[in-house]
Amino acid sequence: MRIVVKVGTSTLAHATGRLNIRHTEELVKVLSDLKNAGHEVILVSSGAIGMGVGKLSLSARPTDMSSKQACAAVGQCELMYTYDRLFSAYDHTVAQILLTGVDIEHASRRENIQNTLTRLLELGALPIINENDTVATDEITSIGDNDTLAAIVTCCIKADLLVLLSDIDGLYTANPHTHPDAKLIPLVEDITPEVMALGTGGMSTKLRAARMVTSSGADMVIANGAHPELLYDIAEGRAAGTRFAAHRQEA
């Protein structure tokens, strides 16, 4: 299968901004194993600003735009160095692609992205994609969040599956932080208004991503990034997190 995996900052880094070595190394190990099994893997990775905060030894994540851009510039180097080092240990080559909203909206640029990703996969490389936070700063150039970016990439490259790894186990019947009796929803076959209404906080971008991806013919799964080994079950179609079923067109 062609699989897009999105990983959030909460998985890659501690609250200090420093790398969560255990989670990151385990993620790389599992992704490398999936490639060894014959899958094509694309990684959409957050974490540049957070890692820049740690690398620059700042006391807190900055709030002004120029400082956030500076952190992104430093952190992106650290992020790709880390991925390159870890994936190289399993004999896999990584490639970096940084995108903005303009790249996605412009037809010829979007086609170039698709061509580049396709060729990288043909060459056996593992593309690592992030928003270009050093230049994407407004409503025109910014995609906004990596859930949306991952969904766009999934549709663009005609992937079979998108996996969003986050700090939650999946979609619940209510907010599990405020409703202890909330139940995990293992399968969503139709993204109805009632399902969309469950999208509070960061879940709203994930549900919009699911709607985009499933309508293009791909499945999407939300799972906890603290357990990268779940990717084995997800790739095999077994129950893990919340799976949103694709709406495949009849031939």
Number of C-alpha atoms within 10 A of each C-alpha: 15 18 25 26 22 26 26 18 22 19 24 28 22 16 14 16 26 17 22 16 14 12 19 20 16 16 22 18 17 16 26 21 14 18 18 13 10 10 15 21 23 28 23 25 23 24 24 29 26 29 29 27 25 22 16 13 12 13 10 12 18 16 8 8 12 13 16 21 21 18 25 25 19 21 23 25 13 18 21 17 11 16 18 16 14 21 18 14 13 14 11 17 18 20 16 14 14 14 21 21 19 15 18 19 13 10 11 11 13 17 15 12 19 17 13 15 22 14 12 17 15 10 10 14 18 22 21 21 21 22 24 21 24 21 15 18 18 10 9 12 19 18 24 18 14 22 30 20 22 27 30 17 24 28 20 17 19 18 22 21 26 31 29 28 28 24 17 16 19 23 28 21 13 18 17 14 8 8 11 9 12 14 14 15 16 17 16 17 12 14 17 10 8 9 14 15 12 16 18 13 9 11 20 15 17 27 24 16 22 29 21 19 29 24 16 20 19 23 24 31 27 27 24 20 26 20 16 21 15 18 23 15 12 21 18 9 11 12 13 20 25 22 25 26 22 22 16 12 8 4 3
